[in-house]
Amino acid sequence: MPRNTALYILNRLDKEKCTTLDRLIENSVDKKNLLSKQDRALFNIIIYGVLRQKKRLDYIIKHFSNIPLNKIDNQILNILRIGIFQLKFLNKIPASAAVNTGVDLAKKYKNQWSANFVNAVLRNTVRNPLLPKLPNESDILKYISVAESFPQWLIKKWIKSIGAEKTKLLCKSLNKTPNITIRANTLKIDRDNLIKELTPFVEKISACKISPDGINFTKPSTRIDKLSAYKKGHFQVQDEAAQIASLLLAPAPGDKILDAFAGLGGKTGHIAALMNNKGKITAADYDKNKLTLLDNAVKRLGITNIETKEINFLKKQIIPEKEKFDKILIDAPCSGFGVIRRNPDTKWTVSEKNLQKHGLRQIKLLENLSGYVKKNGIILYTVCSAEPEENEQVLKAFLNNRPEFVLKEPCADNNLLLKISYSDKLYKTFTSVHNTDCFFYGCLKKIK
């Protein structure tokens, strides 16, 4: 069942280019509750493992197959990826189980000829455990691309930007399974007491190193939303890099704040806690369904100063002065390259052209949202990506046309700023350095 479900998800990802892994899993696995706890664990290992190691797996298939990769049926290719992932990356799965289940899947969904082909490739892999050898390191581009399983164009880009060694480290960190990271809801509980409350139900629990309210842990005894502390509104699931965004915005009690792309409300809830429920937050998004989930989260967390609004910020609007905001958080839609460790499908769906498109859209969003902030007000621009096309280049293009705005230091603890400083007044987190998602932060002030 877990392999069958993994195959179904991989096939859907191939067919539906506009969908995402997390959305597919939520709709096809979580809501239907088809898998036992043990089967769900194996499903997770296989689906995330195959997507993380896809390039490496295809390199192995290419070596052992007598049919070119581009001639292999997509469904059979995914069956082979699942089988070879188990053979090469999972120690506890017997080789016979990996081979036999692969053959059974081919029989079920294709035909006997396909089953024979799958059997031959998988058995060749078992018989030759030391083959194929990785590309020679003299071709560093090809070597890292295959060894760490990333698109070659992205490796080339990163080597040019940060060098080969740092690129290797970044790839390795993005291929690791991340811990679960949460943020204590300080409207109800502090971090120390939340750690005590959760300790009996999780493993390897510890305080985050940068965010003062963040906690990491592994292997909860039950689903996160079934934990008593969750039901009581004692925490939100949120990566540490996302928590940093709210800290850099520095919301204060009494502020009037716009969270422009609120999504499910992770940052919105943090802003409310930092404001001690005093002042007003408008949580806006273009996705009505997300705002419904945000409203539910707000109730669970005991937050009373949030109003949700459905707004499309790609449409420019004239905002009366009295309706403008003291501070705006723009967590702009982006490539998502900074959260590849949580969404490994991203590295196979986003192209170099996509980065340029994202950048142009982000400039437009920043332009439109700049009209929502008061004089002397603050805009914090952040994205879950460390790519210059979505970071420095966006702010540079915006500031070139908008002299009434200047780049400024965020109003945050110097300790925090030192840990994530990237260049003059710009800040980034890197998975390989901070053990967080990769994020970018830039703070703008409207001076006239």
MARTOR-87133 format. One record per residue (C-alpha): residue number from 1; residue in one letter; chain; x, y, z. Coordinates in steps of 0.02 Angstrom, whole numbers, always signed. Example, Ala and Ser with C-alpha at 12.3 -4.5 7.8 and 13.67 -1.06 7.14 Angstrom:
2
[vexlo 1, 'a', 'A', [+615, -225, +390]]
[vexlo 2, 's', 'A', [+684, -53, +357]]
//
This chain:
448
[vexlo 1, 'm', 'A', [+0, +0, +0]]
[vexlo 2, 'p', 'A', [+135, +132, +40]]
[vexlo 3, 'r', 'A', [+228, +95, -123]]
[vexlo 4, 'n', 'A', [+66, +97, -221]]
[vexlo 5, 't', 'A', [+19, +265, -144]]
[vexlo 6, 'a', 'A', [+193, +335, -178]]
[vexlo 7, 'l', 'A', [+179, +282, -360]]
[vexlo 8, 'y', 'A', [+9, +366, -374]]
[vexlo 9, 'i', 'A', [+79, +531, -306]]
[vexlo 10, 'l', 'A', [+233, +526, -419]]
[vexlo 11, 'n', 'A', [+123, +493, -571]]
[vexlo 12, 'r', 'A', [+8, +637, -525]]
[vexlo 13, 'l', 'A', [+157, +754, -506]]
[vexlo 14, 'd', 'A', [+214, +707, -681]]
[vexlo 15, 'k', 'A', [+43, +739, -757]]
[vexlo 16, 'e', 'A', [-12, +892, -659]]
[vexlo 17, 'k', 'A', [+130, +1015, -678]]
[vexlo 18, 'c', 'A', [+40, +1153, -582]]
[vexlo 19, 't', 'A', [+7, +1050, -426]]
[vexlo 20, 't', 'A', [+124, +1028, -276]]
[vexlo 21, 'l', 'A', [+178, +880, -171]]
[vexlo 22, 'd', 'A', [+104, +945, -9]]
[vexlo 23, 'r', 'A', [-64, +981, -90]]
[vexlo 24, 'l', 'A', [-70, +808, -169]]
[vexlo 25, 'i', 'A', [-26, +722, -5]]
[vexlo 26, 'e', 'A', [-155, +823, +90]]
[vexlo 27, 'n', 'A', [-295, +785, -33]]
[vexlo 28, 's', 'A', [-250, +606, -79]]
[vexlo 29, 'v', 'A', [-174, +537, +81]]
[vexlo 30, 'd', 'A', [-213, +643, +235]]
[vexlo 31, 'k', 'A', [-398, +675, +203]]
[vexlo 32, 'k', 'A', [-432, +494, +153]]
[vexlo 33, 'n', 'A', [-331, +423, +299]]
[vexlo 34, 'l', 'A', [-292, +266, +198]]
[vexlo 35, 'l', 'A', [-125, +221, +276]]
[vexlo 36, 's', 'A', [-86, +149, +446]]
[vexlo 37, 'k', 'A', [+46, +239, +551]]
[vexlo 38, 'q', 'A', [+180, +113, +496]]
[vexlo 39, 'd', 'A', [+130, +122, +312]]
[vexlo 40, 'r', 'A', [+124, +311, +318]]
[vexlo 41, 'a', 'A', [+301, +315, +385]]
[vexlo 42, 'l', 'A', [+364, +206, +241]]
[vexlo 43, 'f', 'A', [+264, +309, +115]]
[vexlo 44, 'n', 'A', [+346, +469, +179]]
[vexlo 45, 'i', 'A', [+520, +394, +167]]
[vexlo 46, 'i', 'A', [+490, +333, -11]]
[vexlo 47, 'i', 'A', [+401, +484, -85]]
[vexlo 48, 'y', 'A', [+520, +614, -11]]
[vexlo 49, 'g', 'A', [+671, +503, -42]]
[vexlo 50, 'v', 'A', [+631, +472, -225]]
[vexlo 51, 'l', 'A', [+603, +658, -257]]
[vexlo 52, 'r', 'A', [+762, +706, -165]]
[vexlo 53, 'q', 'A', [+867, +576, -258]]
[vexlo 54, 'k', 'A', [+779, +578, -426]]
[vexlo 55, 'k', 'A', [+932, +630, -529]]
[vexlo 56, 'r', 'A', [+1042, +499, -445]]
[vexlo 57, 'l', 'A', [+909, +365, -469]]
[vexlo 58, 'd', 'A', [+891, +406, -654]]
[vexlo 59, 'y', 'A', [+1081, +396, -672]]
[vexlo 60, 'i', 'A', [+1074, +218, -603]]
[vexlo 61, 'i', 'A', [+925, +169, -712]]
[vexlo 62, 'k', 'A', [+1014, +236, -866]]
[vexlo 63, 'h', 'A', [+1164, +126, -827]]
[vexlo 64, 'f', 'A', [+1066, -36, -803]]
[vexlo 65, 's', 'A', [+929, -13, -933]]
[vexlo 66, 'n', 'A', [+943, -66, -1116]]
[vexlo 67, 'i', 'A', [+809, +65, -1157]]
[vexlo 68, 'p', 'A', [+853, +252, -1159]]
[vexlo 69, 'l', 'A', [+780, +348, -1012]]
[vexlo 70, 'n', 'A', [+671, +459, -1122]]
[vexlo 71, 'k', 'A', [+593, +305, -1203]]
[vexlo 72, 'i', 'A', [+538, +225, -1040]]
[vexlo 73, 'd', 'A', [+354, +247, -995]]
[vexlo 74, 'n', 'A', [+337, +374, -853]]
[vexlo 75, 'q', 'A', [+241, +255, -741]]
[vexlo 76, 'i', 'A', [+373, +118, -764]]
[vexlo 77, 'l', 'A', [+509, +247, -733]]
[vexlo 78, 'n', 'A', [+428, +293, -567]]
[vexlo 79, 'i', 'A', [+414, +108, -520]]
[vexlo 80, 'l', 'A', [+600, +89, -555]]
[vexlo 81, 'r', 'A', [+641, +245, -453]]
[vexlo 82, 'i', 'A', [+543, +176, -305]]
[vexlo 83, 'g', 'A', [+630, +8, -318]]
[vexlo 84, 'i', 'A', [+806, +75, -338]]
[vexlo 85, 'f', 'A', [+782, +201, -198]]
[vexlo 86, 'q', 'A', [+742, +56, -81]]
[vexlo 87, 'l', 'A', [+892, -45, -144]]
[vexlo 88, 'k', 'A', [+1018, +97, -134]]
[vexlo 89, 'f', 'A', [+959, +207, +9]]
[vexlo 90, 'l', 'A', [+859, +98, +130]]
[vexlo 91, 'n', 'A', [+952, -32, +234]]
[vexlo 92, 'k', 'A', [+801, -112, +316]]
[vexlo 93, 'i', 'A', [+706, -160, +158]]
[vexlo 94, 'p', 'A', [+758, -334, +93]]
[vexlo 95, 'a', 'A', [+814, -331, -89]]
[vexlo 96, 's', 'A', [+686, -465, -131]]
[vexlo 97, 'a', 'A', [+544, -356, -63]]
[vexlo 98, 'a', 'A', [+601, -205, -164]]
[vexlo 99, 'v', 'A', [+614, -307, -324]]
[vexlo 100, 'n', 'A', [+454, -409, -303]]
[vexlo 101, 't', 'A', [+344, -260, -260]]
[vexlo 102, 'g', 'A', [+413, -165, -410]]
[vexlo 103, 'v', 'A', [+373, -311, -525]]
[vexlo 104, 'd', 'A', [+198, -326, -450]]
[vexlo 105, 'l', 'A', [+164, -141, -479]]
[vexlo 106, 'a', 'A', [+219, -157, -660]]
[vexlo 107, 'k', 'A', [+103, -306, -686]]
[vexlo 108, 'k', 'A', [-41, -216, -603]]
[vexlo 109, 'y', 'A', [-28, -53, -699]]
[vexlo 110, 'k', 'A', [+53, -106, -864]]
[vexlo 111, 'n', 'A', [+88, -282, -930]]
[vexlo 112, 'q', 'A', [+199, -434, -917]]
[vexlo 113, 'w', 'A', [+331, -362, -1034]]
[vexlo 114, 's', 'A', [+347, -208, -922]]
[vexlo 115, 'a', 'A', [+356, -320, -769]]
[vexlo 116, 'n', 'A', [+499, -419, -849]]
[vexlo 117, 'f', 'A', [+590, -257, -890]]
[vexlo 118, 'v', 'A', [+572, -191, -711]]
[vexlo 119, 'n', 'A', [+631, -360, -645]]
[vexlo 120, 'a', 'A', [+787, -356, -756]]
[vexlo 121, 'v', 'A', [+838, -178, -710]]
[vexlo 122, 'l', 'A', [+811, -203, -523]]
[vexlo 123, 'r', 'A', [+901, -371, -520]]
[vexlo 124, 'n', 'A', [+1048, -296, -616]]
[vexlo 125, 't', 'A', [+1056, -162, -482]]
[vexlo 126, 'v', 'A', [+1058, -296, -345]]
[vexlo 127, 'r', 'A', [+1194, -398, -433]]
[vexlo 128, 'n', 'A', [+1305, -244, -457]]
[vexlo 129, 'p', 'A', [+1294, -148, -293]]
[vexlo 130, 'l', 'A', [+1453, -46, -325]]
[vexlo 131, 'l', 'A', [+1397, +13, -496]]
[vexlo 132, 'p', 'A', [+1375, +135, -576]]
[vexlo 133, 'k', 'A', [+1518, +244, -514]]
[vexlo 134, 'l', 'A', [+1482, +429, -494]]
[vexlo 135, 'p', 'A', [+1546, +547, -629]]
[vexlo 136, 'n', 'A', [+1728, +600, -607]]
[vexlo 137, 'e', 'A', [+1751, +750, -493]]
[vexlo 138, 's', 'A', [+1854, +835, -628]]
[vexlo 139, 'd', 'A', [+1685, +876, -706]]
[vexlo 140, 'i', 'A', [+1625, +960, -546]]
[vexlo 141, 'l', 'A', [+1460, +1019, -622]]
[vexlo 142, 'k', 'A', [+1405, +845, -675]]
[vexlo 143, 'y', 'A', [+1477, +765, -517]]
[vexlo 144, 'i', 'A', [+1378, +874, -395]]
[vexlo 145, 's', 'A', [+1222, +867, -501]]
[vexlo 146, 'v', 'A', [+1219, +676, -497]]
[vexlo 147, 'a', 'A', [+1295, +646, -325]]
[vexlo 148, 'e', 'A', [+1178, +768, -238]]
[vexlo 149, 's', 'A', [+1034, +751, -360]]
[vexlo 150, 'f', 'A', [+999, +928, -418]]
[vexlo 151, 'p', 'A', [+965, +1001, -591]]
[vexlo 152, 'q', 'A', [+1128, +1043, -679]]
[vexlo 153, 'w', 'A', [+1074, +1222, -719]]
[vexlo 154, 'l', 'A', [+1047, +1257, -534]]
[vexlo 155, 'i', 'A', [+1215, +1182, -484]]
[vexlo 156, 'k', 'A', [+1301, +1290, -615]]
[vexlo 157, 'k', 'A', [+1213, +1443, -546]]
[vexlo 158, 'w', 'A', [+1260, +1404, -365]]
[vexlo 159, 'i', 'A', [+1442, +1363, -406]]
[vexlo 160, 'k', 'A', [+1457, +1532, -492]]
[vexlo 161, 's', 'A', [+1379, +1618, -342]]
[vexlo 162, 'i', 'A', [+1452, +1529, -190]]
[vexlo 163, 'g', 'A', [+1583, +1407, -256]]
[vexlo 164, 'a', 'A', [+1586, +1218, -273]]
[vexlo 165, 'e', 'A', [+1618, +1171, -91]]
[vexlo 166, 'k', 'A', [+1479, +1280, -22]]
[vexlo 167, 't', 'A', [+1365, +1215, -159]]
[vexlo 168, 'k', 'A', [+1398, +1035, -103]]
[vexlo 169, 'l', 'A', [+1359, +1081, +77]]
[vexlo 170, 'l', 'A', [+1200, +1173, +28]]
[vexlo 171, 'c', 'A', [+1140, +1025, -77]]
[vexlo 172, 'k', 'A', [+1176, +900, +62]]
[vexlo 173, 's', 'A', [+1081, +1007, +188]]
[vexlo 174, 'l', 'A', [+932, +1026, +71]]
[vexlo 175, 'n', 'A', [+925, +837, +46]]
[vexlo 176, 'k', 'A', [+913, +800, +232]]
[vexlo 177, 't', 'A', [+747, +767, +317]]
[vexlo 178, 'p', 'A', [+715, +922, +424]]
[vexlo 179, 'n', 'A', [+660, +919, +605]]
[vexlo 180, 'i', 'A', [+486, +979, +647]]
[vexlo 181, 't', 'A', [+498, +1161, +699]]
[vexlo 182, 'i', 'A', [+364, +1252, +797]]
[vexlo 183, 'r', 'A', [+343, +1420, +884]]
[vexlo 184, 'a', 'A', [+275, +1439, +1059]]
[vexlo 185, 'n', 'A', [+117, +1545, +1062]]
[vexlo 186, 't', 'A', [+174, +1667, +1197]]
[vexlo 187, 'l', 'A', [-3, +1731, +1218]]
[vexlo 188, 'k', 'A', [-34, +1566, +1310]]
[vexlo 189, 'i', 'A', [+133, +1486, +1358]]
[vexlo 190, 'd', 'A', [+320, +1520, +1359]]
[vexlo 191, 'r', 'A', [+448, +1413, +1269]]
[vexlo 192, 'd', 'A', [+520, +1326, +1423]]
[vexlo 193, 'n', 'A', [+350, +1268, +1484]]
[vexlo 194, 'l', 'A', [+301, +1212, +1309]]
[vexlo 195, 'i', 'A', [+459, +1106, +1298]]
[vexlo 196, 'k', 'A', [+411, +1024, +1464]]
[vexlo 197, 'e', 'A', [+234, +993, +1401]]
[vexlo 198, 'l', 'A', [+292, +914, +1237]]
[vexlo 199, 't', 'A', [+441, +813, +1300]]
[vexlo 200, 'p', 'A', [+342, +653, +1342]]
[vexlo 201, 'f', 'A', [+267, +649, +1166]]
[vexlo 202, 'v', 'A', [+415, +686, +1051]]
[vexlo 203, 'e', 'A', [+599, +644, +1027]]
[vexlo 204, 'k', 'A', [+757, +753, +1021]]
[vexlo 205, 'i', 'A', [+669, +912, +1077]]
[vexlo 206, 's', 'A', [+774, +1070, +1091]]
[vexlo 207, 'a', 'A', [+760, +1259, +1084]]
[vexlo 208, 'c', 'A', [+800, +1344, +919]]
[vexlo 209, 'k', 'A', [+965, +1438, +915]]
[vexlo 210, 'i', 'A', [+904, +1601, +836]]
[vexlo 211, 's', 'A', [+718, +1625, +868]]
[vexlo 212, 'p', 'A', [+679, +1651, +1054]]
[vexlo 213, 'd', 'A', [+514, +1558, +1040]]
[vexlo 214, 'g', 'A', [+563, +1418, +921]]
[vexlo 215, 'i', 'A', [+574, +1232, +962]]
[vexlo 216, 'n', 'A', [+639, +1084, +860]]
[vexlo 217, 'f', 'A', [+591, +901, +884]]
[vexlo 218, 't', 'A', [+573, +735, +794]]
[vexlo 219, 'k', 'A', [+454, +586, +793]]
[vexlo 220, 'p', 'A', [+295, +647, +880]]
[vexlo 221, 's', 'A', [+195, +503, +954]]
[vexlo 222, 't', 'A', [+43, +557, +855]]
[vexlo 223, 'r', 'A', [-3, +679, +717]]
[vexlo 224, 'i', 'A', [+41, +858, +763]]
[vexlo 225, 'd', 'A', [-140, +916, +760]]
[vexlo 226, 'k', 'A', [-187, +776, +881]]
[vexlo 227, 'l', 'A', [-66, +834, +1017]]
[vexlo 228, 's', 'A', [-150, +911, +1169]]
[vexlo 229, 'a', 'A', [-33, +1062, +1164]]
[vexlo 230, 'y', 'A', [-85, +1096, +984]]
[vexlo 231, 'k', 'A', [-270, +1084, +1023]]
[vexlo 232, 'k', 'A', [-247, +1207, +1168]]
[vexlo 233, 'g', 'A', [-166, +1332, +1049]]
[vexlo 234, 'h', 'A', [+4, +1324, +1132]]
[vexlo 235, 'f', 'A', [+102, +1324, +969]]
[vexlo 236, 'q', 'A', [+104, +1345, +781]]
[vexlo 237, 'v', 'A', [+208, +1242, +660]]
[vexlo 238, 'q', 'A', [+331, +1365, +584]]
[vexlo 239, 'd', 'A', [+511, +1355, +524]]
[vexlo 240, 'e', 'A', [+637, +1461, +618]]
[vexlo 241, 'a', 'A', [+678, +1564, +463]]
[vexlo 242, 'a', 'A', [+494, +1612, +448]]
[vexlo 243, 'q', 'A', [+492, +1660, +633]]
[vexlo 244, 'i', 'A', [+639, +1777, +601]]
[vexlo 245, 'a', 'A', [+534, +1875, +475]]
[vexlo 246, 's', 'A', [+410, +1928, +610]]
[vexlo 247, 'l', 'A', [+552, +1974, +728]]
[vexlo 248, 'l', 'A', [+632, +2086, +595]]
[vexlo 249, 'l', 'A', [+465, +2172, +564]]
[vexlo 250, 'a', 'A', [+470, +2216, +750]]
[vexlo 251, 'p', 'A', [+282, +2239, +776]]
[vexlo 252, 'a', 'A', [+233, +2334, +933]]
[vexlo 253, 'p', 'A', [+71, +2340, +1033]]
[vexlo 254, 'g', 'A', [-44, +2467, +952]]
[vexlo 255, 'd', 'A', [+30, +2454, +776]]
[vexlo 256, 'k', 'A', [-79, +2442, +622]]
[vexlo 257, 'i', 'A', [-3, +2301, +518]]
[vexlo 258, 'l', 'A', [-37, +2219, +351]]
[vexlo 259, 'd', 'A', [+19, +2039, +324]]
[vexlo 260, 'a', 'A', [+4, +2044, +135]]
[vexlo 261, 'f', 'A', [+21, +1859, +92]]
[vexlo 262, 'a', 'A', [-38, +1783, +254]]
[vexlo 263, 'g', 'A', [-68, +1607, +188]]
[vexlo 264, 'l', 'A', [-108, +1491, +333]]
[vexlo 265, 'g', 'A', [-59, +1624, +459]]
[vexlo 266, 'g', 'A', [+107, +1567, +533]]
[vexlo 267, 'k', 'A', [+183, +1741, +529]]
[vexlo 268, 't', 'A', [+15, +1823, +566]]
[vexlo 269, 'g', 'A', [+1, +1726, +729]]
[vexlo 270, 'h', 'A', [+180, +1772, +776]]
[vexlo 271, 'i', 'A', [+149, +1957, +741]]
[vexlo 272, 'a', 'A', [-6, +1952, +851]]
[vexlo 273, 'a', 'A', [+92, +1872, +993]]
[vexlo 274, 'l', 'A', [+231, +2003, +978]]
[vexlo 275, 'm', 'A', [+95, +2137, +986]]
[vexlo 276, 'n', 'A', [+20, +2053, +1139]]
[vexlo 277, 'n', 'A', [-148, +2052, +1049]]
[vexlo 278, 'k', 'A', [-150, +2244, +1049]]
[vexlo 279, 'g', 'A', [-167, +2346, +890]]
[vexlo 280, 'k', 'A', [-237, +2285, +724]]
[vexlo 281, 'i', 'A', [-176, +2158, +597]]
[vexlo 282, 't', 'A', [-253, +2138, +425]]
[vexlo 283, 'a', 'A', [-211, +1965, +361]]
[vexlo 284, 'a', 'A', [-235, +1966, +172]]
[vexlo 285, 'd', 'A', [-220, +1833, +38]]
[vexlo 286, 'y', 'A', [-291, +1796, -134]]
[vexlo 287, 'd', 'A', [-335, +1617, -82]]
[vexlo 288, 'k', 'A', [-503, +1613, +8]]
[vexlo 289, 'n', 'A', [-476, +1434, +70]]
[vexlo 290, 'k', 'A', [-313, +1482, +156]]
[vexlo 291, 'l', 'A', [-400, +1626, +244]]
[vexlo 292, 't', 'A', [-533, +1506, +309]]
[vexlo 293, 'l', 'A', [-396, +1396, +384]]
[vexlo 294, 'l', 'A', [-312, +1553, +453]]
[vexlo 295, 'd', 'A', [-474, +1604, +540]]
[vexlo 296, 'n', 'A', [-481, +1432, +621]]
[vexlo 297, 'a', 'A', [-300, +1447, +679]]
[vexlo 298, 'v', 'A', [-333, +1619, +752]]
[vexlo 299, 'k', 'A', [-473, +1549, +861]]
[vexlo 300, 'r', 'A', [-364, +1404, +920]]
[vexlo 301, 'l', 'A', [-223, +1523, +967]]
[vexlo 302, 'g', 'A', [-336, +1645, +1061]]
[vexlo 303, 'i', 'A', [-294, +1793, +948]]
[vexlo 304, 't', 'A', [-418, +1937, +944]]
[vexlo 305, 'n', 'A', [-335, +2075, +842]]
[vexlo 306, 'i', 'A', [-337, +1997, +667]]
[vexlo 307, 'e', 'A', [-455, +2035, +523]]
[vexlo 308, 't', 'A', [-443, +1929, +365]]
[vexlo 309, 'k', 'A', [-468, +2000, +190]]
[vexlo 310, 'e', 'A', [-465, +1923, +16]]
[vexlo 311, 'i', 'A', [-356, +2038, -90]]
[vexlo 312, 'n', 'A', [-263, +2016, -254]]
[vexlo 313, 'f', 'A', [-112, +2131, -241]]
[vexlo 314, 'l', 'A', [-70, +2110, -425]]
[vexlo 315, 'k', 'A', [-210, +2237, -452]]
[vexlo 316, 'k', 'A', [-154, +2412, -407]]
[vexlo 317, 'q', 'A', [-271, +2510, -292]]
[vexlo 318, 'i', 'A', [-274, +2688, -227]]
[vexlo 319, 'i', 'A', [-275, +2682, -37]]
[vexlo 320, 'p', 'A', [-340, +2831, +66]]
[vexlo 321, 'e', 'A', [-211, +2897, +189]]
[vexlo 322, 'k', 'A', [-316, +2852, +341]]
[vexlo 323, 'e', 'A', [-321, +2669, +286]]
[vexlo 324, 'k', 'A', [-132, +2652, +267]]
[vexlo 325, 'f', 'A', [-23, +2543, +380]]
[vexlo 326, 'd', 'A', [+121, +2573, +499]]
[vexlo 327, 'k', 'A', [+208, +2412, +445]]
[vexlo 328, 'i', 'A', [+184, +2289, +304]]
[vexlo 329, 'l', 'A', [+252, +2113, +291]]
[vexlo 330, 'i', 'A', [+270, +2054, +111]]
[vexlo 331, 'd', 'A', [+308, +1868, +110]]
[vexlo 332, 'a', 'A', [+302, +1866, -79]]
[vexlo 333, 'p', 'A', [+257, +1715, -185]]
[vexlo 334, 'c', 'A', [+422, +1645, -250]]
[vexlo 335, 's', 'A', [+512, +1494, -323]]
[vexlo 336, 'g', 'A', [+515, +1407, -154]]
[vexlo 337, 'f', 'A', [+697, +1357, -179]]
[vexlo 338, 'g', 'A', [+729, +1396, +4]]
[vexlo 339, 'v', 'A', [+612, +1258, +63]]
[vexlo 340, 'i', 'A', [+672, +1117, -51]]
[vexlo 341, 'r', 'A', [+709, +1007, +99]]
[vexlo 342, 'r', 'A', [+522, +1011, +141]]
[vexlo 343, 'n', 'A', [+460, +1018, -40]]
[vexlo 344, 'p', 'A', [+586, +919, -146]]
[vexlo 345, 'd', 'A', [+470, +921, -297]]
[vexlo 346, 't', 'A', [+515, +1105, -317]]
[vexlo 347, 'k', 'A', [+689, +1071, -385]]
[vexlo 348, 'w', 'A', [+615, +975, -533]]
[vexlo 349, 't', 'A', [+474, +1096, -574]]
[vexlo 350, 'v', 'A', [+554, +1270, -564]]
[vexlo 351, 's', 'A', [+664, +1325, -710]]
[vexlo 352, 'e', 'A', [+786, +1468, -732]]
[vexlo 353, 'k', 'A', [+653, +1560, -833]]
[vexlo 354, 'n', 'A', [+533, +1540, -686]]
[vexlo 355, 'l', 'A', [+656, +1635, -575]]
[vexlo 356, 'q', 'A', [+651, +1785, -693]]
[vexlo 357, 'k', 'A', [+461, +1779, -698]]
[vexlo 358, 'h', 'A', [+450, +1770, -509]]
[vexlo 359, 'g', 'A', [+566, +1920, -495]]
[vexlo 360, 'l', 'A', [+461, +2026, -614]]
[vexlo 361, 'r', 'A', [+302, +1981, -520]]
[vexlo 362, 'q', 'A', [+384, +2021, -353]]
[vexlo 363, 'i', 'A', [+435, +2194, -415]]
[vexlo 364, 'k', 'A', [+255, +2225, -469]]
[vexlo 365, 'l', 'A', [+187, +2166, -300]]
[vexlo 366, 'l', 'A', [+310, +2276, -206]]
[vexlo 367, 'e', 'A', [+262, +2425, -315]]
[vexlo 368, 'n', 'A', [+76, +2397, -283]]
[vexlo 369, 'l', 'A', [+95, +2368, -97]]
[vexlo 370, 's', 'A', [+206, +2520, -73]]
[vexlo 371, 'g', 'A', [+48, +2624, -85]]
[vexlo 372, 'y', 'A', [-21, +2542, +73]]
[vexlo 373, 'v', 'A', [+111, +2608, +193]]
[vexlo 374, 'k', 'A', [+111, +2774, +288]]
[vexlo 375, 'k', 'A', [+251, +2901, +280]]
[vexlo 376, 'n', 'A', [+391, +2841, +397]]
[vexlo 377, 'g', 'A', [+312, +2669, +387]]
[vexlo 378, 'i', 'A', [+404, +2505, +361]]
[vexlo 379, 'i', 'A', [+394, +2368, +231]]
[vexlo 380, 'l', 'A', [+483, +2204, +266]]
[vexlo 381, 'y', 'A', [+509, +2109, +103]]
[vexlo 382, 't', 'A', [+546, +1925, +126]]
[vexlo 383, 'v', 'A', [+545, +1767, +19]]
[vexlo 384, 'c', 'A', [+586, +1584, +53]]
[vexlo 385, 's', 'A', [+725, +1589, -76]]
[vexlo 386, 'a', 'A', [+906, +1646, -75]]
[vexlo 387, 'e', 'A', [+913, +1677, -263]]
[vexlo 388, 'p', 'A', [+969, +1855, -313]]
[vexlo 389, 'e', 'A', [+833, +1865, -448]]
[vexlo 390, 'e', 'A', [+705, +1860, -307]]
[vexlo 391, 'n', 'A', [+807, +1954, -177]]
[vexlo 392, 'e', 'A', [+933, +2094, -207]]
[vexlo 393, 'q', 'A', [+881, +2122, -387]]
[vexlo 394, 'v', 'A', [+698, +2148, -337]]
[vexlo 395, 'l', 'A', [+741, +2279, -206]]
[vexlo 396, 'k', 'A', [+865, +2365, -322]]
[vexlo 397, 'a', 'A', [+737, +2379, -462]]
[vexlo 398, 'f', 'A', [+606, +2445, -341]]
[vexlo 399, 'l', 'A', [+721, +2574, -259]]
[vexlo 400, 'n', 'A', [+783, +2637, -428]]
[vexlo 401, 'n', 'A', [+606, +2695, -467]]
[vexlo 402, 'r', 'A', [+549, +2744, -292]]
[vexlo 403, 'p', 'A', [+660, +2878, -211]]
[vexlo 404, 'e', 'A', [+535, +2899, -69]]
[vexlo 405, 'f', 'A', [+594, +2730, -1]]
[vexlo 406, 'v', 'A', [+763, +2685, +73]]
[vexlo 407, 'l', 'A', [+840, +2521, +129]]
[vexlo 408, 'k', 'A', [+862, +2520, +317]]
[vexlo 409, 'e', 'A', [+919, +2406, +457]]
[vexlo 410, 'p', 'A', [+774, +2308, +532]]
[vexlo 411, 'c', 'A', [+725, +2356, +710]]
[vexlo 412, 'a', 'A', [+789, +2196, +786]]
[vexlo 413, 'd', 'A', [+908, +2127, +914]]
[vexlo 414, 'n', 'A', [+1090, +2151, +855]]
[vexlo 415, 'n', 'A', [+1127, +1972, +907]]
[vexlo 416, 'l', 'A', [+997, +1909, +785]]
[vexlo 417, 'l', 'A', [+1058, +2024, +645]]
[vexlo 418, 'l', 'A', [+1238, +1967, +665]]
[vexlo 419, 'k', 'A', [+1189, +1785, +644]]
[vexlo 420, 'i', 'A', [+1100, +1812, +478]]
[vexlo 421, 's', 'A', [+1192, +1962, +404]]
[vexlo 422, 'y', 'A', [+1224, +1940, +218]]
[vexlo 423, 's', 'A', [+1277, +2110, +151]]
[vexlo 424, 'd', 'A', [+1245, +2292, +192]]
[vexlo 425, 'k', 'A', [+1069, +2299, +270]]
[vexlo 426, 'l', 'A', [+1020, +2134, +187]]
[vexlo 427, 'y', 'A', [+995, +1970, +278]]
[vexlo 428, 'k', 'A', [+985, +1786, +229]]
[vexlo 429, 't', 'A', [+973, +1618, +312]]
[vexlo 430, 'f', 'A', [+1048, +1462, +231]]
[vexlo 431, 't', 'A', [+1001, +1283, +271]]
[vexlo 432, 's', 'A', [+1185, +1233, +266]]
[vexlo 433, 'v', 'A', [+1234, +1370, +391]]
[vexlo 434, 'h', 'A', [+1084, +1400, +505]]
[vexlo 435, 'n', 'A', [+991, +1233, +493]]
[vexlo 436, 't', 'A', [+836, +1330, +440]]
[vexlo 437, 'd', 'A', [+749, +1357, +274]]
[vexlo 438, 'c', 'A', [+837, +1479, +157]]
[vexlo 439, 'f', 'A', [+757, +1651, +175]]
[vexlo 440, 'f', 'A', [+794, +1829, +121]]
[vexlo 441, 'y', 'A', [+746, +1986, +217]]
[vexlo 442, 'g', 'A', [+756, +2169, +165]]
[vexlo 443, 'c', 'A', [+680, +2315, +262]]
[vexlo 444, 'l', 'A', [+618, +2471, +174]]
[vexlo 445, 'k', 'A', [+567, +2637, +252]]
[vexlo 446, 'k', 'A', [+455, +2767, +169]]
[vexlo 447, 'i', 'A', [+542, +2933, +204]]
[vexlo 448, 'k', 'A', [+428, +3052, +107]]
//
